[in-house]
Amino acid sequence: MAMTTARAVLEGYAQLRQQVAIMLELARAGEWDTLIERQGGYLQLADRLRQLDKEVELDQDGIQCKAELLEAILADDLAIQEYLMARRSELGQLMGTSRRQRDLHRSYGKQATVVVDAGDKFDPGTP
């Protein structure tokens, strides 16, 4: 039974590695909704694996394999976090722009639209 459990643990880490690799590709492609959907399955798998991992003692080869899988998982997870931070920054900028446009519209009404549109028609190099 210990051998079966050890194999299940290593297979679980391999599945986790595959899940995080897919999630990284989704982050690179900007598929944020699909990434979030995948994250739920990833977390469930990680929780099951955490429980199973407590029940088994791996041999030296198993420990090495697990370490390599964990290293790859963590590297991809870090890359995903970097993509998420960039996306958060992008969304923050969009929210700031939207907030400024809303404030202009509240303050100046229809004139705000004319002022914003007129700014695009002037050449900044013209005195």
C-alpha positions as CSV (number, residue, x, y, z in Angstrom):
1,M,0.0,0.0,0.0
2,A,2.9,2.4,0.8
3,M,4.2,2.0,-2.8
4,T,0.7,2.8,-4.2
5,T,0.4,5.8,-2.0
6,A,3.9,7.1,-2.9
7,R,3.1,6.7,-6.5
8,A,-0.2,8.5,-6.0
9,V,1.6,11.4,-4.3
10,L,4.1,11.7,-7.2
11,E,1.4,11.5,-9.8
12,G,-0.5,14.2,-7.9
13,Y,2.5,16.5,-8.0
14,A,2.8,15.8,-11.7
15,Q,-0.8,16.7,-12.2
16,L,-0.3,19.8,-10.2
17,R,2.7,20.7,-12.3
18,Q,0.6,20.2,-15.5
19,Q,-2.2,22.4,-14.1
20,V,0.1,25.3,-13.2
21,A,1.7,25.0,-16.6
22,I,-1.7,25.4,-18.3
23,M,-2.5,28.3,-16.0
24,L,0.8,30.0,-17.0
25,E,-0.2,29.7,-20.6
26,L,-3.6,31.2,-19.9
27,A,-1.9,34.1,-18.1
28,R,0.4,34.7,-21.0
29,A,-2.6,34.7,-23.4
30,G,-4.5,37.1,-21.1
31,E,-7.3,34.5,-20.6
32,W,-8.1,35.8,-17.1
33,D,-11.6,34.3,-16.8
34,T,-10.4,30.8,-17.8
35,L,-7.4,31.2,-15.5
36,I,-9.6,31.9,-12.5
37,E,-11.8,28.9,-13.4
38,R,-8.7,26.7,-13.5
39,Q,-7.4,28.0,-10.2
40,G,-10.3,26.4,-8.4
41,G,-9.4,22.9,-9.7
42,Y,-5.7,23.6,-8.9
43,L,-6.5,24.5,-5.3
44,Q,-8.7,21.4,-4.8
45,L,-5.9,19.2,-6.2
46,A,-3.4,20.9,-4.0
47,D,-5.5,20.3,-0.9
48,R,-6.1,16.6,-1.7
49,L,-2.4,16.2,-2.4
50,R,-1.4,17.9,0.9
51,Q,-3.5,15.4,2.8
52,L,-2.2,12.4,0.8
53,D,1.4,13.7,1.2
54,K,1.1,13.6,5.0
55,E,0.4,9.8,4.8
56,V,3.5,8.7,2.9
57,E,7.2,8.6,3.3
58,L,9.0,8.8,0.0
59,D,12.3,7.1,-0.8
60,Q,15.3,9.1,-2.1
61,D,14.2,8.9,-5.7
62,G,10.7,10.0,-4.8
63,I,12.0,12.9,-2.7
64,Q,14.1,14.0,-5.7
65,C,11.2,13.7,-8.1
66,K,8.9,15.7,-5.7
67,A,11.6,18.4,-5.3
68,E,12.0,18.8,-9.1
69,L,8.2,19.0,-9.6
70,L,7.8,21.5,-6.7
71,E,10.6,23.7,-8.2
72,A,8.9,23.8,-11.5
73,I,5.5,24.4,-9.9
74,L,6.9,27.3,-7.9
75,A,8.7,28.8,-10.9
76,D,5.5,28.8,-13.0
77,D,3.5,30.1,-10.0
78,L,5.9,33.0,-9.7
79,A,5.6,33.8,-13.4
80,I,1.8,33.7,-13.0
81,Q,2.0,36.1,-10.1
82,E,4.0,38.5,-12.2
83,Y,1.4,38.4,-15.0
84,L,-1.3,39.0,-12.4
85,M,0.5,42.0,-10.9
86,A,0.9,43.5,-14.4
87,R,-2.8,42.9,-15.1
88,R,-3.7,44.5,-11.7
89,S,-1.6,47.6,-12.6
90,E,-3.2,47.8,-16.0
91,L,-6.7,47.6,-14.5
92,G,-5.7,50.3,-11.9
93,Q,-4.7,52.6,-14.7
94,L,-8.0,52.0,-16.6
95,M,-9.9,52.6,-13.4
96,G,-8.0,55.9,-12.9
97,T,-8.8,57.0,-16.4
98,S,-12.4,56.1,-16.1
99,R,-12.7,57.9,-12.7
100,R,-11.1,61.1,-14.2
101,Q,-13.6,61.0,-17.2
102,R,-16.5,60.4,-14.8
103,D,-15.4,63.3,-12.6
104,L,-15.0,65.6,-15.7
105,H,-18.4,64.6,-16.9
106,R,-20.0,65.3,-13.4
107,S,-18.2,68.7,-13.2
108,Y,-18.7,69.9,-16.8
109,G,-21.5,67.8,-18.3
110,K,-21.5,67.7,-22.0
111,Q,-18.7,70.3,-22.2
112,A,-16.3,67.7,-20.6
113,T,-16.7,65.5,-23.7
114,V,-15.9,68.4,-26.0
115,V,-12.9,69.3,-23.9
116,V,-11.6,65.8,-23.9
117,D,-12.2,65.4,-27.7
118,A,-10.7,68.8,-28.5
119,G,-7.5,67.8,-26.7
120,D,-6.9,65.2,-29.3
121,K,-7.2,67.7,-32.2
122,F,-4.4,70.0,-31.1
123,D,-0.8,69.2,-31.8
124,P,1.2,69.3,-28.6
125,G,4.2,70.8,-30.4
126,T,2.1,73.8,-31.5
127,P,2.7,76.9,-29.3
